């Protein structure tokens, strides 16, 4: 009896792991989406108000970035440090990661026209990346969920 | 130590802050300016004397201090930096010099900052009592031009005059605060005051007269031709003016072409000179326009 219960547990665990991996992929996409919104907000505040960084950080709100703690830490630690950590925590492809970090390091350090140009370039890059990820996600979700179930079944068969 | 000075020191590189704090504890007087230059000692201006501190500033210290004074946001301050200054906190003006990029005679960018001069304001309210009775005529203030050398107390005086007019006199006051030095938090909170921050003076005067209907117009450091012409328009609108200008004495003041143009057109009724002696004592010199 216990054996069958253990097998069921392993099967459920593997299926759930597949599901969690798929959810993590979704969170990676949500992070990119949230960062695009943030960069657009920065651009808006720079063009129309020439706002200081602390004012920009205080004024921005995003559910995803708020829930994961990015915004709270942003206001205390600055964009460079927090973006480095979170862009590592959520998987961001190397090219886009370098672009994000480079932007975070240079924000506030040049005239408004340069800032806006940097925002525009980063938005284009991240939107392209976001579109790619969104197109791949449905297949990846199916694959990861299926792999989880298959792995669970495999273990179940081996143990039986 | 004054709150404004504390907030300024809090923005400086910690080594500069410590050096200045140590020097101030030995001087025991109010510091007017803190000068920070690359590869030079920090200097304090106290009663027009230059007092060196025991620290030589390197590029890193200067850059850190400059970035902190800009609140880490250069794009907010770039326009004023191109005009040679930035404004921090409650009316603290920071003079900035470095390397300018120009295009067709206009400064498009400033980089490689090598000197900053932090001017510490000491708002004094109640100081206008010393000249109040001389520039008041029945229910109104006369059109007044206050002059002195730089650091003489002109801005302090007109700040207090604005506060007195708006707060006690219940008058509508428009302040042309091009360099954001006049209005502090107390003045902003008092009501009855319209402040034109960072506007070009001539245009701000025009807008104020056209749209704000002030009972008094206050303007700091007039001297350019377009400002003089705008003041002539203000005069024709019948709005009393209180303004300031740089000059050592009345003779030097009248030698300035645009000031003498205003005098010839009878814009100002009275000229008030502020003079400070070596001991820091302030005297006021009054001269009616008919006497010149």
Interface residues (C-beta under 8 A of the other chain):
Chain A: X46 X50 X51 X52 X53 X54 X78 X108 X109 X110 X111 X112 X114 X115
Chain B: X67 X70 X71 X72 X73 X74 X75 X76 X78 X79 X109
